[in-house]
């Protein structure tokens, strides 16, 4: 899954670097899908802002 995400990011226009690594973004997405947690709870457990959590799901 990480390899697929890296390939997808390479095809996009260069953007600001993400605050989370691709591995962390994949893990956060799996947490969301498995536990169906809110962005607020995910952001709190990862120590990031809620807007950052939302932006990481946008890819």
Beta strands, then each sheet from edge to edge (+ up, - down):
end
